[in-house]
Structure formats: C-alpha cells, structure tokens
Amino acid sequence: MRVLLTQDVDKLGQAGEIKMVSGGYGRNYLLPKGMAVMATPGLVKQAEEQIAARKRKQAAARMASEALAARLNGVTLRFEERVGELDRLYGSVTNADIAAKLHDQLGIEIDRRKIDLEDPIKRIGNYPVKVQVAPGIDAMINVVVEALGGAAVETAAAP
C-alpha cells in the first residue's frame, strides 16, 4: 500500500514522502494515528511539488550559508583585555564574547554555541577559531587578544 507521510516516522521517512508499506502497518498503525494518508494521484502530485519546493528552499539556504562562510573566513577580531602577570587575562574571552563582537563589528548574528572554542581564552595571543555557519559549512576566524592599552606587562623573571 502506498501512503503519504504527514509527519516524520522513525525508520520509515520524513513528512511529505511517499512510501510503500505493508497493508497491516498502514491500516492498523499509520492511518489511525494520523501519521500518513492514502497516496492518491492528486496527493502524490502535490507531495512532489512540495518536495521540489523544499529542495529549492534548502539550496537557497545553503548558498546563503556558503556566502556567509566566505564573508567570515579570515576575519580578525581584536579584544583588548586587562592582563596580569605572565600575560594571563584577569577574565577570559568566551564564545559569547566572540559572538557579540561579530554582531557589533560585522552585523552578523551567530549563535554562541556555533563557535567552536573548547576552553575560554585566558592568555594574550592569536587564536584560530572555527565557526559553524550551517551543518557541514564552517568558517575560520582569527581572534587576537591584546593587553589593554597595547603594552604587555613585564614578567616577574628578571635577571
């Protein structure tokens, strides 16, 4: 029996897909629970149009994500922070700080959870950071952490 899925069904398919299932599975489980409807020629045509529209929308979203990744690649963000001994920051630079700086400088809204920073940055220096723009599309940005005022604090080891 051919059915049109009205919602995602585990191990069978996603909403809008047309699947061939056994008669008992369709009549006793899928149809009564509203997970599927009988696939009539009109519904099949409508489902194919929806699938084509969904693919076009996904392709457009992917192109937009790739353009955003190209715009982000190589961007350098500078942070000036208070520094203590041995070039350690008094605070830290977190993925939330990086997301806020991206929004302030470039007007790009990136969720902080999409910024791949294993641990907060606690020392001055240059750090490459991966940003996940979309699944499978990543960009690399450079984060430069400098001492506030541009001068590094002298280390305690004096000869």
C-alpha positions in Angstrom: 0.0 0.0 0.0 1.3 3.5 -0.9 1.0 6.1 1.8 1.9 9.8 2.0 3.6 10.5 5.4 2.1 13.5 7.2 4.8 13.6 9.9 8.3 12.1 10.4 8.1 8.4 11.2 11.2 6.7 12.7 12.9 4.2 10.4 10.4 5.0 7.6 10.7 8.5 6.4 10.0 12.2 6.7 6.8 14.2 6.3 5.8 14.6 2.7 7.5 11.5 1.4 5.6 8.7 -0.4 6.4 5.2 0.9 5.3 1.7 0.2 4.3 -0.1 3.4 2.6 -3.4 4.2 -1.2 -3.2 4.4 -1.4 -4.1 8.1 1.2 -1.5 9.1 -0.6 1.2 7.1 -4.2 0.4 8.1 -3.5 -0.5 11.8 -0.8 2.0 12.7 0.0 4.8 10.3 -3.5 5.8 9.2 -5.3 5.6 12.6 -2.6 7.7 14.3 -2.7 10.3 11.6 0.9 9.7 10.6 0.0 9.0 7.0 -2.8 9.2 4.4 -3.5 7.0 1.4 -1.5 8.1 -1.6 -4.0 9.2 -4.2 -2.8 10.6 -7.6 -3.7 14.1 -6.6 -1.8 13.9 -3.2 1.2 12.3 -4.9 1.4 15.3 -7.3 1.0 17.8 -4.5 3.7 16.0 -2.4 6.1 16.0 -5.3 5.6 19.8 -5.7 6.2 20.3 -2.0 9.4 18.2 -2.1 10.7 20.2 -5.1 9.9 23.5 -3.3 11.6 22.2 -0.1 14.7 21.3 -2.2 14.8 24.7 -3.8 14.5 26.4 -0.3 17.3 24.2 1.1 19.5 25.0 -1.9 18.9 28.7 -1.4 19.7 28.4 2.3 22.9 26.5 1.6 24.0 29.2 -0.9 23.3 31.9 1.7 25.3 29.9 4.3 28.2 29.4 2.0 28.2 33.2 1.2 28.2 33.9 5.0 31.1 31.5 5.5 33.1 33.2 2.7 32.4 36.5 4.3 33.6 35.2 7.7 36.7 33.4 6.6 39.8 35.3 7.5 38.0 37.9 9.7 40.2 39.1 12.6 38.5 40.1 15.8 40.6 42.1 18.3 40.0 42.0 22.0 41.8 44.4 24.5 41.6 42.9 28.0 43.2 43.6 31.3 46.3 41.5 31.8 48.1 40.3 34.9 51.4 38.5 35.4 52.7 36.1 32.7 50.3 37.6 30.1 47.3 36.0 31.8 43.9 37.8 31.4 42.0 38.8 34.6 38.9 37.5 32.9 38.6 35.4 29.7 37.3 35.7 26.2 34.4 33.3 25.7 32.4 32.2 22.7 29.6 34.6 23.8 32.2 37.5 23.7 33.2 36.4 20.2 29.5 36.2 19.0 28.9 39.7 20.5 31.9 41.1 18.7 30.9 39.5 15.4 27.5 41.2 15.8 29.0 44.6 16.8 31.6 44.7 14.1 30.0 42.9 11.1 26.3 42.8 12.0 26.4 39.0 11.7 24.2 37.2 14.2 25.9 33.9 15.1 24.7 31.7 18.0 27.4 31.3 20.6 27.0 27.5 20.6 28.1 27.5 16.9 31.5 29.0 17.8 33.9 26.1 18.5 36.0 27.3 21.4 37.0 24.3 23.6 38.0 26.5 26.6 37.7 30.2 27.2 40.8 32.2 26.1 42.8 33.2 29.1 46.1 34.4 27.6 47.1 37.1 25.1 47.9 35.9 21.6 46.4 34.9 18.3 43.8 32.1 18.2 42.2 30.5 15.1 38.5 29.8 15.9 36.1 27.6 13.9 32.6 28.9 13.4 29.9 26.5 12.2 27.6 28.5 9.9 25.4 25.6 9.0 25.8 21.8 9.2 28.8 21.0 7.0 29.7 24.6 6.4 32.4 26.1 8.6 34.5 29.3 8.6 37.7 30.1 10.3 38.2 33.4 12.1 41.2 34.8 13.9 40.8 36.1 17.5 43.6 38.4 18.7 43.8 39.1 22.4 45.9 42.0 23.4 46.7 43.8 26.6 44.6 46.8 27.4 46.5 49.9 26.2 48.7 47.8 23.9 51.5 47.2 26.3 52.2 43.7 27.8 53.0 43.5 31.5 56.6 42.7 32.3 57.1 39.1 33.5 58.3 38.5 37.1 61.5 36.8 35.9 64.2 39.5 35.9 67.9 38.6 35.7 
